[in-house]
Amino acid sequence: MKEEKTTALRQRMIEDIQIRGLGEKAQKAHIRNVKHFVAFLGRSPDTASPEELRSYQLQMKNDGVSAFPSSR
């Protein structure tokens, strides 16, 4: 299995997810989604503008992926 380098930003995200009490599957899903956003953006996600985030959400919608979790 490929070992990921843990940056300060990644560690912060993991801690924030754990504080929210999300399970392991949800944690992995959040990390995977951030990786996709980084690939879309081409740089660290903490440098994204609101307009870039919106563009990504539109891209997800056009690809048939929900931009926001369901509220079930």
Distance bins in CASP14 RR format, pairs under 12 A and 6 or more apart:
PFRMAT RR
TARGET T0000
AUTHOR 0000-0000-0000
RMODE 2
METHOD distances of the structure
MODEL  1
2 35 0 0 0 0 0 1 0 0 0 0 0
4 10 1 0 0 1 0 0 0 0 0 0 0
4 11 0 0 0 0 0 1 0 0 0 0 0
4 13 0 0 0 0 0 1 0 0 0 0 0
4 14 0 0 0 0 0 1 0 0 0 0 0
4 28 0 0 0 0 0 1 0 0 0 0 0
4 31 0 0 0 0 1 0 0 0 0 0 0
4 32 0 0 0 0 0 1 0 0 0 0 0
4 34 0 0 0 0 0 1 0 0 0 0 0
4 35 0 0 0 0 1 0 0 0 0 0 0
5 11 0 0 0 0 0 1 0 0 0 0 0
6 12 0 0 0 0 0 1 0 0 0 0 0
6 13 0 0 0 0 0 1 0 0 0 0 0
6 14 1 0 0 1 0 0 0 0 0 0 0
6 15 0 0 0 0 0 1 0 0 0 0 0
6 31 0 0 0 0 0 1 0 0 0 0 0
7 13 0 0 0 0 1 0 0 0 0 0 0
7 14 0 0 0 0 0 1 0 0 0 0 0
7 34 0 0 0 0 0 1 0 0 0 0 0
7 38 0 0 0 0 0 1 0 0 0 0 0
7 44 0 0 0 0 1 0 0 0 0 0 0
7 45 0 0 0 0 0 1 0 0 0 0 0
7 46 0 0 0 0 1 0 0 0 0 0 0
8 14 0 0 0 0 0 1 0 0 0 0 0
8 15 0 0 0 0 0 1 0 0 0 0 0
8 44 0 0 0 0 0 1 0 0 0 0 0
8 46 0 0 0 0 1 0 0 0 0 0 0
9 15 0 0 0 0 0 1 0 0 0 0 0
9 16 0 0 0 0 0 1 0 0 0 0 0
9 31 0 0 0 0 0 1 0 0 0 0 0
9 34 0 0 0 0 1 0 0 0 0 0 0
9 38 0 0 0 0 0 1 0 0 0 0 0
9 43 0 0 0 0 0 1 0 0 0 0 0
9 44 1 0 0 1 0 0 0 0 0 0 0
9 45 1 0 0 1 0 0 0 0 0 0 0
9 46 1 0 1 0 0 0 0 0 0 0 0
9 47 0 0 0 0 0 1 0 0 0 0 0
9 48 0 0 0 0 0 1 0 0 0 0 0
10 16 0 0 0 0 0 1 0 0 0 0 0
10 17 0 0 0 0 0 1 0 0 0 0 0
10 27 0 0 0 0 0 1 0 0 0 0 0
10 30 0 0 0 0 0 1 0 0 0 0 0
10 31 1 0 0 1 0 0 0 0 0 0 0
10 34 0 0 0 0 1 0 0 0 0 0 0
10 35 0 0 0 0 1 0 0 0 0 0 0
10 38 0 0 0 0 0 1 0 0 0 0 0
10 44 0 0 0 0 1 0 0 0 0 0 0
10 45 0 0 0 0 1 0 0 0 0 0 0
10 46 0 0 0 0 0 1 0 0 0 0 0
11 17 0 0 0 0 0 1 0 0 0 0 0
11 18 0 0 0 0 0 1 0 0 0 0 0
11 31 0 0 0 0 0 1 0 0 0 0 0
12 18 0 0 0 0 0 1 0 0 0 0 0
12 19 0 0 0 0 0 1 0 0 0 0 0
12 34 0 0 0 0 0 1 0 0 0 0 0
12 45 0 0 0 0 0 1 0 0 0 0 0
12 46 0 0 0 0 1 0 0 0 0 0 0
13 19 0 0 0 0 0 1 0 0 0 0 0
13 20 0 0 0 0 0 1 0 0 0 0 0
13 22 0 0 0 0 0 1 0 0 0 0 0
13 27 0 0 0 0 1 0 0 0 0 0 0
13 30 1 0 0 1 0 0 0 0 0 0 0
13 31 1 0 0 1 0 0 0 0 0 0 0
13 32 0 0 0 0 0 1 0 0 0 0 0
13 33 0 0 0 0 0 1 0 0 0 0 0
13 34 1 0 0 1 0 0 0 0 0 0 0
13 35 0 0 0 0 0 1 0 0 0 0 0
13 37 0 0 0 0 0 1 0 0 0 0 0
13 38 0 0 0 0 0 1 0 0 0 0 0
13 44 0 0 0 0 0 1 0 0 0 0 0
13 45 0 0 0 0 1 0 0 0 0 0 0
13 46 0 0 0 0 1 0 0 0 0 0 0
14 20 0 0 0 0 0 1 0 0 0 0 0
14 21 0 0 0 0 0 1 0 0 0 0 0
14 22 0 0 0 0 0 1 0 0 0 0 0
14 23 0 0 0 0 0 1 0 0 0 0 0
14 24 0 0 0 0 0 1 0 0 0 0 0
14 26 0 0 0 0 0 1 0 0 0 0 0
14 27 1 0 0 1 0 0 0 0 0 0 0
14 28 0 0 0 0 0 1 0 0 0 0 0
14 30 0 0 0 0 1 0 0 0 0 0 0
14 31 1 0 0 1 0 0 0 0 0 0 0
14 34 0 0 0 0 0 1 0 0 0 0 0
15 21 0 0 0 0 0 1 0 0 0 0 0
15 22 0 0 0 0 0 1 0 0 0 0 0
15 27 0 0 0 0 0 1 0 0 0 0 0
16 22 0 0 0 0 1 0 0 0 0 0 0
16 27 0 0 0 0 0 1 0 0 0 0 0
16 30 0 0 0 0 1 0 0 0 0 0 0
16 31 0 0 0 0 0 1 0 0 0 0 0
16 34 0 0 0 0 0 1 0 0 0 0 0
17 23 0 0 0 0 1 0 0 0 0 0 0
17 24 0 0 0 0 0 1 0 0 0 0 0
17 25 0 0 0 0 0 1 0 0 0 0 0
17 26 1 0 0 1 0 0 0 0 0 0 0
17 27 1 0 1 0 0 0 0 0 0 0 0
17 28 0 0 0 0 1 0 0 0 0 0 0
17 29 0 0 0 0 1 0 0 0 0 0 0
17 30 1 0 1 0 0 0 0 0 0 0 0
17 31 0 0 0 0 1 0 0 0 0 0 0
17 33 0 0 0 0 0 1 0 0 0 0 0
17 34 0 0 0 0 0 1 0 0 0 0 0
18 24 0 0 0 0 0 1 0 0 0 0 0
18 26 0 0 0 0 0 1 0 0 0 0 0
18 27 1 0 0 1 0 0 0 0 0 0 0
18 30 0 0 0 0 0 1 0 0 0 0 0
18 31 0 0 0 0 0 1 0 0 0 0 0
19 27 0 0 0 0 0 1 0 0 0 0 0
20 26 0 0 0 0 1 0 0 0 0 0 0
20 27 0 0 0 0 1 0 0 0 0 0 0
20 30 0 0 0 0 1 0 0 0 0 0 0
20 69 0 0 0 0 0 1 0 0 0 0 0
21 27 0 0 0 0 1 0 0 0 0 0 0
21 30 0 0 0 0 0 1 0 0 0 0 0
22 28 0 0 0 0 1 0 0 0 0 0 0
22 29 0 0 0 0 1 0 0 0 0 0 0
22 30 1 0 0 1 0 0 0 0 0 0 0
22 31 0 0 0 0 0 1 0 0 0 0 0
22 69 0 0 0 0 0 1 0 0 0 0 0
23 29 0 0 0 0 1 0 0 0 0 0 0
23 30 0 0 0 0 1 0 0 0 0 0 0
24 30 0 0 0 0 0 1 0 0 0 0 0
24 31 0 0 0 0 0 1 0 0 0 0 0
25 31 0 0 0 0 0 1 0 0 0 0 0
25 32 0 0 0 0 0 1 0 0 0 0 0
26 32 0 0 0 0 0 1 0 0 0 0 0
26 33 0 0 0 0 0 1 0 0 0 0 0
26 69 0 0 0 0 1 0 0 0 0 0 0
27 33 0 0 0 0 0 1 0 0 0 0 0
27 34 0 0 0 0 0 1 0 0 0 0 0
28 34 0 0 0 0 0 1 0 0 0 0 0
28 35 0 0 0 0 0 1 0 0 0 0 0
29 35 0 0 0 0 0 1 0 0 0 0 0
29 36 0 0 0 0 0 1 0 0 0 0 0
29 65 0 0 0 0 0 1 0 0 0 0 0
29 66 0 0 0 0 0 1 0 0 0 0 0
29 69 0 0 0 0 1 0 0 0 0 0 0
30 36 0 0 0 0 0 1 0 0 0 0 0
30 37 0 0 0 0 0 1 0 0 0 0 0
30 45 0 0 0 0 0 1 0 0 0 0 0
30 69 0 0 0 0 1 0 0 0 0 0 0
31 37 0 0 0 0 0 1 0 0 0 0 0
31 38 0 0 0 0 0 1 0 0 0 0 0
31 45 0 0 0 0 0 1 0 0 0 0 0
32 38 0 0 0 0 0 1 0 0 0 0 0
32 39 0 0 0 0 0 1 0 0 0 0 0
32 65 0 0 0 0 0 1 0 0 0 0 0
33 39 0 0 0 0 0 1 0 0 0 0 0
33 40 0 0 0 0 0 1 0 0 0 0 0
33 45 0 0 0 0 0 1 0 0 0 0 0
33 56 0 0 0 0 1 0 0 0 0 0 0
33 57 0 0 0 0 0 1 0 0 0 0 0
33 60 0 0 0 0 1 0 0 0 0 0 0
33 65 0 0 0 0 1 0 0 0 0 0 0
33 66 0 0 0 0 0 1 0 0 0 0 0
33 67 0 0 0 0 0 1 0 0 0 0 0
33 68 0 0 0 0 0 1 0 0 0 0 0
33 69 0 0 0 0 0 1 0 0 0 0 0
34 40 0 0 0 0 0 1 0 0 0 0 0
34 41 0 0 0 0 0 1 0 0 0 0 0
34 44 0 0 0 0 0 1 0 0 0 0 0
34 45 1 0 1 0 0 0 0 0 0 0 0
34 46 0 0 0 0 0 1 0 0 0 0 0
34 48 0 0 0 0 0 1 0 0 0 0 0
34 53 0 0 0 0 0 1 0 0 0 0 0
34 56 0 0 0 0 0 1 0 0 0 0 0
35 41 0 0 0 0 0 1 0 0 0 0 0
35 42 0 0 0 0 0 1 0 0 0 0 0
35 44 0 0 0 0 0 1 0 0 0 0 0
35 45 0 0 0 0 1 0 0 0 0 0 0
36 42 0 0 0 0 0 1 0 0 0 0 0
36 45 0 0 0 0 0 1 0 0 0 0 0
36 56 0 0 0 0 1 0 0 0 0 0 0
36 57 0 0 0 0 0 1 0 0 0 0 0
36 59 0 0 0 0 1 0 0 0 0 0 0
36 60 0 0 0 0 1 0 0 0 0 0 0
36 63 0 0 0 0 0 1 0 0 0 0 0
36 65 0 0 0 0 1 0 0 0 0 0 0
36 67 0 0 0 0 0 1 0 0 0 0 0
37 43 0 0 0 0 0 1 0 0 0 0 0
37 44 0 0 0 0 0 1 0 0 0 0 0
37 45 1 0 1 0 0 0 0 0 0 0 0
37 46 0 0 0 0 0 1 0 0 0 0 0
37 47 0 0 0 0 0 1 0 0 0 0 0
37 48 1 0 0 1 0 0 0 0 0 0 0
37 52 0 0 0 0 1 0 0 0 0 0 0
37 53 0 0 0 0 1 0 0 0 0 0 0
37 55 0 0 0 0 0 1 0 0 0 0 0
37 56 1 0 1 0 0 0 0 0 0 0 0
37 57 0 0 0 0 1 0 0 0 0 0 0
37 59 0 0 0 0 1 0 0 0 0 0 0
37 60 0 0 0 0 1 0 0 0 0 0 0
37 65 0 0 0 0 0 1 0 0 0 0 0
37 67 0 0 0 0 0 1 0 0 0 0 0
38 44 1 0 0 1 0 0 0 0 0 0 0
38 45 1 0 1 0 0 0 0 0 0 0 0
38 46 0 0 0 0 0 1 0 0 0 0 0
38 47 0 0 0 0 0 1 0 0 0 0 0
38 48 0 0 0 0 1 0 0 0 0 0 0
38 52 0 0 0 0 0 1 0 0 0 0 0
38 56 0 0 0 0 0 1 0 0 0 0 0
39 45 0 0 0 0 0 1 0 0 0 0 0
39 56 0 0 0 0 0 1 0 0 0 0 0
39 59 0 0 0 0 0 1 0 0 0 0 0
40 48 0 0 0 0 1 0 0 0 0 0 0
40 52 0 0 0 0 1 0 0 0 0 0 0
40 53 0 0 0 0 1 0 0 0 0 0 0
40 54 0 0 0 0 0 1 0 0 0 0 0
40 55 0 0 0 0 1 0 0 0 0 0 0
40 56 1 0 1 0 0 0 0 0 0 0 0
40 57 0 0 0 0 0 1 0 0 0 0 0
40 58 0 0 0 0 0 1 0 0 0 0 0
40 59 1 0 0 1 0 0 0 0 0 0 0
40 60 0 0 0 0 1 0 0 0 0 0 0
40 63 0 0 0 0 0 1 0 0 0 0 0
40 65 0 0 0 0 0 1 0 0 0 0 0
41 47 1 0 0 1 0 0 0 0 0 0 0
41 48 1 0 1 0 0 0 0 0 0 0 0
41 49 0 0 0 0 1 0 0 0 0 0 0
41 51 0 0 0 0 0 1 0 0 0 0 0
41 52 1 0 0 1 0 0 0 0 0 0 0
41 53 0 0 0 0 1 0 0 0 0 0 0
41 55 0 0 0 0 1 0 0 0 0 0 0
41 56 1 0 0 1 0 0 0 0 0 0 0
41 59 0 0 0 0 0 1 0 0 0 0 0
42 48 0 0 0 0 1 0 0 0 0 0 0
42 52 0 0 0 0 1 0 0 0 0 0 0
42 56 0 0 0 0 0 1 0 0 0 0 0
43 49 0 0 0 0 0 1 0 0 0 0 0
43 52 0 0 0 0 1 0 0 0 0 0 0
44 52 0 0 0 0 0 1 0 0 0 0 0
45 52 0 0 0 0 1 0 0 0 0 0 0
45 53 0 0 0 0 1 0 0 0 0 0 0
45 56 0 0 0 0 1 0 0 0 0 0 0
46 52 0 0 0 0 0 1 0 0 0 0 0
46 53 0 0 0 0 0 1 0 0 0 0 0
47 53 0 0 0 0 0 1 0 0 0 0 0
48 54 0 0 0 0 1 0 0 0 0 0 0
48 55 0 0 0 0 1 0 0 0 0 0 0
48 56 1 0 0 1 0 0 0 0 0 0 0
48 57 0 0 0 0 0 1 0 0 0 0 0
49 55 0 0 0 0 1 0 0 0 0 0 0
49 56 0 0 0 0 0 1 0 0 0 0 0
50 56 0 0 0 0 0 1 0 0 0 0 0
50 57 0 0 0 0 0 1 0 0 0 0 0
51 57 0 0 0 0 0 1 0 0 0 0 0
51 58 0 0 0 0 0 1 0 0 0 0 0
52 58 0 0 0 0 0 1 0 0 0 0 0
52 59 0 0 0 0 0 1 0 0 0 0 0
53 59 0 0 0 0 0 1 0 0 0 0 0
53 60 0 0 0 0 0 1 0 0 0 0 0
53 67 0 0 0 0 1 0 0 0 0 0 0
53 68 0 0 0 0 0 1 0 0 0 0 0
54 60 0 0 0 0 0 1 0 0 0 0 0
54 61 0 0 0 0 0 1 0 0 0 0 0
54 67 0 0 0 0 1 0 0 0 0 0 0
55 61 0 0 0 0 0 1 0 0 0 0 0
55 62 0 0 0 0 0 1 0 0 0 0 0
55 67 0 0 0 0 0 1 0 0 0 0 0
56 62 0 0 0 0 0 1 0 0 0 0 0
56 63 0 0 0 0 0 1 0 0 0 0 0
56 65 0 0 0 0 0 1 0 0 0 0 0
56 67 0 0 0 0 1 0 0 0 0 0 0
57 63 0 0 0 0 0 1 0 0 0 0 0
57 64 0 0 0 0 0 1 0 0 0 0 0
57 65 0 0 0 0 1 0 0 0 0 0 0
57 66 0 0 0 0 1 0 0 0 0 0 0
57 67 1 1 0 0 0 0 0 0 0 0 0
57 68 0 0 0 0 1 0 0 0 0 0 0
58 64 0 0 0 0 0 1 0 0 0 0 0
58 65 0 0 0 0 0 1 0 0 0 0 0
58 67 1 0 0 1 0 0 0 0 0 0 0
59 65 0 0 0 0 1 0 0 0 0 0 0
59 67 0 0 0 0 1 0 0 0 0 0 0
60 66 1 0 0 1 0 0 0 0 0 0 0
60 67 1 0 1 0 0 0 0 0 0 0 0
60 68 0 0 0 0 1 0 0 0 0 0 0
61 67 1 0 1 0 0 0 0 0 0 0 0
61 68 0 0 0 0 1 0 0 0 0 0 0
66 72 0 0 0 0 0 1 0 0 0 0 0
END
